[in-house]
Amino acid sequence: MDQQQIISPRQFSWISTVIIFTSSQTFVPREALYISHHNAWFTYILPLVYVLFITYVFYELCKVFPKKNIFEISFLLFGKFVGGFINILMILYIWSSFMRNISTISVFMDSTILILTPVYVIGIICNLIVQHYGKMSIEVSARVNELTFILFITMAFSMPLMLIGDIQVQNVLPILSHGVNGFFKSNTLNLGWFGDLFILGAFLHTLSVPRQVHASLRYGAINATFLLTLIMMLTITILGPNIGSKAMYPIYLLAEQIHFTDFLERLEIIMVTAYTFSYMLSMIFIFIAGLIGISSFTKRRDYRIYSSSAGWLMYMITVLSFSNITDLYNFVSYSSVIIAITIQVPILILFWIFSKRKKYRKQISVKVKKEHKYGRSFRWMTNGFILLSLVFIFFGIWLGDKIAICGTIAGLGFLLSLSSALITSLLEMIKCNKLRRNNP
Amino acid sequence: MSTSIQISLFLMYLVTIAIDIKYIKSMKLAEKVIFYSMNSIILILIGLRFIFTEFPMPIDFFIHYVSPWVLEWSRS
């Protein structure tokens, strides 16, 4: 295996979209709908702000330590013992995400399309696929993701068109009339899932230009937020908040509502297939991130040697950890946020503070400093639009329960701001892609 | 999990690890330690699973203590 692995900024952004979207879509919409009812489509904005903080810390780290991943940076910043301890914490976090995802997909497939297959067998099939990809370079998985992502994103964006006949706009009204409590709680519960982006720290070495890392991660996160908001809106307008909050898998129920003609009755099978591909890839990325973490202790980037052993170890721990679906549901819906906050936030703050030390700031090359200005206008526009969407939400919460039209204006303003942020972040990524093309 | 599934899983594990044996020669000492430790834990877990149906795991803390607390907070 080559020590130098390279993936493109576009592939990097698609990986981040897939990780956030697939993780957040199985159980979580149900909980958000239960807490926020018809205002659940606002539940992804605070997690997005948190993810932007993660991308900022990664950017700062990449500026000081280009071509290094977060595990190597940890050793460089904190030394052998403290750095090693932080790396163990990060590996435990990554493994817990992996266990959660492999159990979720096994249970999801067992109760939707593979009803007669034992859940352990589905789990082992997923595990063997993950082990197989764990023996290859990250470049291979990134390319496979590039192929399946097109199918996945086409499906996601075409859902409103396919379901246009069933949409009942009155289901979302009155907008933002439930106050700040539900909004804050449902947003907090989603933090844990969005925090999965932290895992991409293991792949920071695959992109050599810090600005490209920053722009692609931001675009990936905003793209995932936009898609999740869209699917949540469809769930509310088509199923309604009551059915959505009681259904085990609202997204599957939504796909089941698609009926084109008598010949295209079971379109949800195709959609679930596309979703499963992306989910599998998200697990593969998480698994490879864990393997990179283990191999960082031996200072060799060849992680293949641990693939089978780590895969089987994870499988055994997963089987023994979740004895029934209730345990899994409780862990997935409520514990993810606590794990993310207690592990990620202190680590990110420590990394950020230590990377600001003078001796490290001196290492930043002139080229990197110049590149910071690249695409700055788009970056600020994106930040402005996200801030504007937050302002709209708080305006709606403030006046939505008294004057209904204010809530509607806030909802429309939020949608426009989020769409504009998606476009400007895409433009920023396109602009940053041109960096160092002729002068690497 | 039925006994037949358990036995077939164990055989599958042995086959995949047998394929990985070719890597052992090229491993450094630290890598060998990690490799053998992981496989020892797997074998211990398989053995325990064979003897007991259920036994406590670290994740139980989150399932039985953290999750109910967050659930109560979110529904309050």
Chai-1 contact restraints between the chains, C-beta under 6 A:
chainA,res_idxA,chainB,res_idxB,connection_type,confidence,min_distance_angstrom,max_distance_angstrom,comment,restraint_id
A,I35,B,S74,contact,1.0,0.0,6.0,A-B,restraint_1
A,Y120,B,M1,contact,1.0,0.0,6.0,A-B,restraint_2
A,Y120,B,I5,contact,1.0,0.0,6.0,A-B,restraint_3
A,K185,B,S74,contact,1.0,0.0,6.0,A-B,restraint_4
A,T298,B,K28,contact,1.0,0.0,6.0,A-B,restraint_5
A,T298,B,A30,contact,1.0,0.0,6.0,A-B,restraint_6
A,T298,B,E31,contact,1.0,0.0,6.0,A-B,restraint_7
A,I305,B,Y23,contact,1.0,0.0,6.0,A-B,restraint_8
A,S308,B,T16,contact,1.0,0.0,6.0,A-B,restraint_9
A,S308,B,I17,contact,1.0,0.0,6.0,A-B,restraint_10
A,S308,B,D20,contact,1.0,0.0,6.0,A-B,restraint_11
A,S309,B,F35,contact,1.0,0.0,6.0,A-B,restraint_12
A,S309,B,M38,contact,1.0,0.0,6.0,A-B,restraint_13
A,S309,B,N39,contact,1.0,0.0,6.0,A-B,restraint_14
A,W312,B,Y13,contact,1.0,0.0,6.0,A-B,restraint_15
A,W312,B,I42,contact,1.0,0.0,6.0,A-B,restraint_16
A,L313,B,M38,contact,1.0,0.0,6.0,A-B,restraint_17
A,L313,B,I42,contact,1.0,0.0,6.0,A-B,restraint_18
A,M316,B,I42,contact,1.0,0.0,6.0,A-B,restraint_19
A,M316,B,L45,contact,1.0,0.0,6.0,A-B,restraint_20
A,L320,B,M57,contact,1.0,0.0,6.0,A-B,restraint_21
A,S321,B,M57,contact,1.0,0.0,6.0,A-B,restraint_22
A,S321,B,I59,contact,1.0,0.0,6.0,A-B,restraint_23
A,D327,B,I63,contact,1.0,0.0,6.0,A-B,restraint_24
A,N330,B,I63,contact,1.0,0.0,6.0,A-B,restraint_25
A,N330,B,S67,contact,1.0,0.0,6.0,A-B,restraint_26
A,F331,B,F62,contact,1.0,0.0,6.0,A-B,restraint_27
A,F331,B,I63,contact,1.0,0.0,6.0,A-B,restraint_28
A,Y334,B,S67,contact,1.0,0.0,6.0,A-B,restraint_29
A,Y334,B,V70,contact,1.0,0.0,6.0,A-B,restraint_30
A,Y334,B,L71,contact,1.0,0.0,6.0,A-B,restraint_31
A,S335,B,F62,contact,1.0,0.0,6.0,A-B,restraint_32
A,S335,B,V66,contact,1.0,0.0,6.0,A-B,restraint_33
A,S335,B,S67,contact,1.0,0.0,6.0,A-B,restraint_34
A,I338,B,V66,contact,1.0,0.0,6.0,A-B,restraint_35
